[in-house]
Amino acid sequence: MVDAYAQDNFSDVNFKTRDLEEKQRIQKDRIMILEKNLIELKEKFSHENLELKKELLISKQNIEKLTRFLETASEEMEKFARKEDLEILTKQAKMFQPLDFVRREELVKLKKK
């Protein structure tokens, strides 16, 4: 009777041990899957982060180019004449009319005639 009781306890312990081993194996598999997923996510985010850094660098360079262009254009615009200044010069040119002027030599010739 003691042998039957011991054997029942032994088989019960074996069953529980196998059950615990199976649970441990399942948890180990789950942990391995989680580790694999974490590694994949880390690589994905690292790649995306690198791409974002590249895009940010390109954007910074473009902004710097635009800033330099605007500064240059601003400096050049200061050299341009204003509309009012051009109108004044146009009026002066119309008043001057160099074709109506006579050279001294021509006047001398006209006097001699």
C-alpha positions in Angstrom: 0.0 0.0 0.0 2.9 2.3 0.8 4.3 1.5 -2.6 1.0 2.4 -4.4 0.8 5.7 -2.4 4.5 6.5 -3.2 4.0 5.6 -6.8 0.9 7.8 -7.0 2.9 10.7 -5.4 5.9 10.0 -7.7 3.7 10.0 -10.8 1.9 13.1 -9.5 5.3 14.8 -9.0 6.4 13.7 -12.5 3.2 15.1 -14.0 3.7 18.4 -12.2 7.3 18.5 -13.2 6.5 17.9 -16.8 3.7 20.5 -16.6 6.2 23.0 -15.1 8.8 22.2 -17.7 6.2 22.7 -20.5 5.2 26.1 -19.1 8.8 27.1 -18.8 9.4 26.1 -22.4 6.4 28.1 -23.6 7.6 31.1 -21.6 11.1 30.7 -23.0 9.6 30.6 -26.6 7.5 33.7 -25.8 10.6 35.6 -24.5 12.5 34.6 -27.6 9.7 35.9 -29.8 9.6 39.2 -27.8 13.4 39.6 -28.0 13.2 39.0 -31.8 10.4 41.6 -32.1 12.3 44.1 -30.0 15.4 43.7 -32.1 13.4 44.2 -35.3 11.7 47.3 -33.8 15.0 48.7 -32.7 16.5 48.2 -36.2 13.4 49.7 -37.8 13.4 52.8 -35.6 17.1 53.2 -36.0 16.7 53.2 -39.8 13.8 55.6 -39.6 15.8 57.9 -37.2 18.7 57.9 -39.6 16.4 58.8 -42.5 14.9 61.6 -40.5 18.4 62.9 -39.6 19.3 62.9 -43.3 16.1 64.7 -44.3 16.7 67.3 -41.5 20.3 67.9 -42.7 19.1 68.4 -46.3 16.3 70.8 -45.1 18.9 72.8 -43.0 21.1 73.0 -46.1 18.2 74.2 -48.2 17.2 76.8 -45.7 20.8 78.1 -45.5 20.9 78.3 -49.3 17.6 80.2 -49.4 18.8 82.5 -46.6 22.0 83.3 -48.6 20.0 83.9 -51.7 17.6 86.2 -50.0 20.5 88.2 -48.4 22.1 88.5 -51.8 18.8 89.5 -53.5 18.2 92.0 -50.7 21.6 93.6 -51.2 21.1 93.8 -55.0 17.6 95.3 -54.6 19.2 98.2 -52.7 21.2 99.0 -55.9 18.1 99.2 -58.1 16.5 102.5 -58.9 13.1 103.3 -57.5 10.2 103.9 -59.9 10.0 107.6 -58.9 13.8 108.0 -59.6 13.3 106.5 -63.1 10.4 108.8 -63.8 12.5 111.8 -62.9 15.3 110.6 -65.1 12.9 110.0 -68.0 11.5 113.5 -67.7 15.0 115.0 -67.6 16.0 113.0 -70.7 12.9 114.2 -72.5 13.7 117.8 -71.6 17.3 117.5 -72.6 16.7 116.1 -76.1 20.3 115.9 -77.3 19.3 115.8 -81.0 18.1 119.4 -80.8 21.6 120.6 -79.7 24.0 121.9 -82.2 27.8 121.6 -82.1 30.0 124.6 -82.1 31.4 123.6 -85.5 27.9 123.5 -86.9 27.2 126.9 -85.5 30.3 128.3 -87.0 29.4 126.9 -90.4 25.9 128.3 -90.0 27.3 131.8 -89.2 29.5 131.7 -92.3 26.6 131.0 -94.5 
